[in-house]
């Protein structure tokens, strides 16, 4: 500004020919016509106006911060999912505060987050139950627990059925499963879906080995299965990371994929589509899950009295080169 003082929202409003309230709504994600919002944002940049977060928090009782709890960043699904969540939050001028699932959520509450998205909650989670009891805004993304809160997940049973149908159609009758983390709804629902579909087709129940979604444990489990007296002709990993482990175990043993062994996974992380991998997998609707999770959280922040919502988004089997005839 010519006077040397920093610009204010009043200056932006005067330059834009709007009220200060309209400027506030435009800069804080409120309802404003798109053309008006664009004009206000452009003038704000031109004047060098930066909203005062502390002052805005005092007025709106919100900080614009959203906690996101994640468990295993070595699993490529989570960095990709976090990118989608961050983009959805950014579109609403909100900011992500990341926390490991092993840490206390009180650390997030001390930073005055407006709500929390859990991407890694397991059954019996005390943290989720406590927040729900306190009516603190919570959404579970890609997970479901026994607490009465908003949840968004992919259609795991349908994805599991599609995998079984695909493998059975290729003639596979000995199908093993590398299961995941006890208490994780993703693992439980996918495994239940596989067992249900095998039963409906009159096929024997698959060999199931628990891996905890851990790569090293999955390699050991796949190695044990493939060197047993009756090795499977197909292995399904309940996420892509353990499916990759099965591929590497097969390669180390000289078992050709897909000529001697078919391998499939769940999630469809980016590496799954790499030509050197070409993993057949069930695609998780990451972008849609992120968008709905952020939308539900903001609706919950606006109205804590809303009834719990549970949304299931479609999953899709993507057939690549790691599956073939038995």
Secondary structure, 3 states (H helix, E strand, C coil): CCCCCCCCHHHHHHHHCCCHHHHHHHHCCCCCCHHHHHHHHHHHHHHCCCCCHHHHHHHHCCCCEEEEEECCCCCHHHHHHHHHHHHHHHHCCCEEEEEECCCCCHHHHHCCCCEEEECCCCCCCHHHHHHHHCCCCEEEECCCCCCCCEEEEECHHHHHHHHHHHHHHCCCCCEEEEECCCCCHHHHHHHHHHHHHHHHCCCCCCEEEECCCCHHHHHHHHHHHHCCCCCCCEEEECCHHHHHHHHHHHHHHCCCCCCCCEEEEEECCHHHHCCCCCCEEEECCHHHHHHHHHHHHHHHHHCCCCCCCEEEECCEEECCCCCCCC
